[in-house]
């Protein structure tokens, strides 16, 4: 297959208590809420019948459970590179709480003390992209909001911090692909609604 074949289906995990409450959820393994489990089943209906050359998932429980409930748990391979951004000292905190100490703070510009620099997350995303491009067909990735936003930016050849331009809700599907040989976004942040 040529380098310009196959699409990446990005699936953000379903709702957790922390995602619902706007808390930075990096390495803490917060489970899906009942609503999040329902959303994951809707993702499965949305992707039903689609054949993937490769399915990869973050090893964190919320992504693994979304993958399983969507019907891909039996074929998915875990990849540490799909773990969410390590928020260090800001793990579990909301942006409003952080801004009480650091007015005007943004994750993308200012980073996190004791956490992972954005370019390191970008390097992890690059490794996933390389594996996906070598798969020889469509690839599904089950992971987290910020790492998937960074992965999309890197797919487009943008700096990792430009993931800030791409909002991504829980339990959504986005598709990265090509227009001729150019990497593009084919679909973004599509909510898997019940029919």
Secondary structure as the mmCIF struct_conf table of DSSP 4:
data_model
#
loop_
_struct_conf.conf_type_id
_struct_conf.id
_struct_conf.beg_label_comp_id
_struct_conf.beg_label_asym_id
_struct_conf.beg_label_seq_id
_struct_conf.end_label_comp_id
_struct_conf.end_label_asym_id
_struct_conf.end_label_seq_id
TURN_TY1_P TURN_TY1_P1 UNK A 3 UNK A 4
STRN STRN1 UNK A 8 UNK A 12
STRN STRN2 UNK A 16 UNK A 16
HELX_RH_AL_P HELX_RH_AL_P1 UNK A 17 UNK A 21
TURN_TY1_P TURN_TY1_P2 UNK A 22 UNK A 22
STRN STRN3 UNK A 23 UNK A 23
BEND BEND1 UNK A 26 UNK A 28
HELX_LH_PP_P HELX_LH_PP_P1 UNK A 30 UNK A 31
STRN STRN4 UNK A 32 UNK A 32
HELX_LH_PP_P HELX_LH_PP_P2 UNK A 33 UNK A 33
HELX_RH_AL_P HELX_RH_AL_P2 UNK A 34 UNK A 47
TURN_TY1_P TURN_TY1_P3 UNK A 48 UNK A 49
BEND BEND2 UNK A 53 UNK A 53
STRN STRN5 UNK A 54 UNK A 57
BEND BEND3 UNK A 59 UNK A 60
HELX_RH_AL_P HELX_RH_AL_P3 UNK A 61 UNK A 69
TURN_TY1_P TURN_TY1_P4 UNK A 70 UNK A 71
TURN_TY1_P TURN_TY1_P5 UNK A 73 UNK A 75
STRN STRN6 UNK A 77 UNK A 78
HELX_RH_3T_P HELX_RH_3T_P1 UNK A 80 UNK A 82
BEND BEND4 UNK A 83 UNK A 83
HELX_LH_PP_P HELX_LH_PP_P3 UNK A 84 UNK A 85
HELX_RH_3T_P HELX_RH_3T_P2 UNK A 88 UNK A 90
TURN_TY1_P TURN_TY1_P6 UNK A 91 UNK A 92
STRN STRN7 UNK A 94 UNK A 94
HELX_RH_AL_P HELX_RH_AL_P4 UNK A 95 UNK A 101
BEND BEND5 UNK A 102 UNK A 102
TURN_TY1_P TURN_TY1_P7 UNK A 103 UNK A 104
HELX_RH_AL_P HELX_RH_AL_P5 UNK A 107 UNK A 110
TURN_TY1_P TURN_TY1_P8 UNK A 113 UNK A 114
BEND BEND6 UNK A 115 UNK A 115
HELX_RH_AL_P HELX_RH_AL_P6 UNK A 118 UNK A 133
TURN_TY1_P TURN_TY1_P9 UNK A 134 UNK A 135
BEND BEND7 UNK A 136 UNK A 137
STRN STRN8 UNK A 139 UNK A 143
HELX_RH_AL_P HELX_RH_AL_P7 UNK A 145 UNK A 155
TURN_TY1_P TURN_TY1_P10 UNK A 156 UNK A 157
HELX_RH_3T_P HELX_RH_3T_P3 UNK A 160 UNK A 165
TURN_TY1_P TURN_TY1_P11 UNK A 170 UNK A 171
STRN STRN9 UNK A 172 UNK A 179
TURN_TY1_P TURN_TY1_P12 UNK A 180 UNK A 181
STRN STRN10 UNK A 182 UNK A 191
#
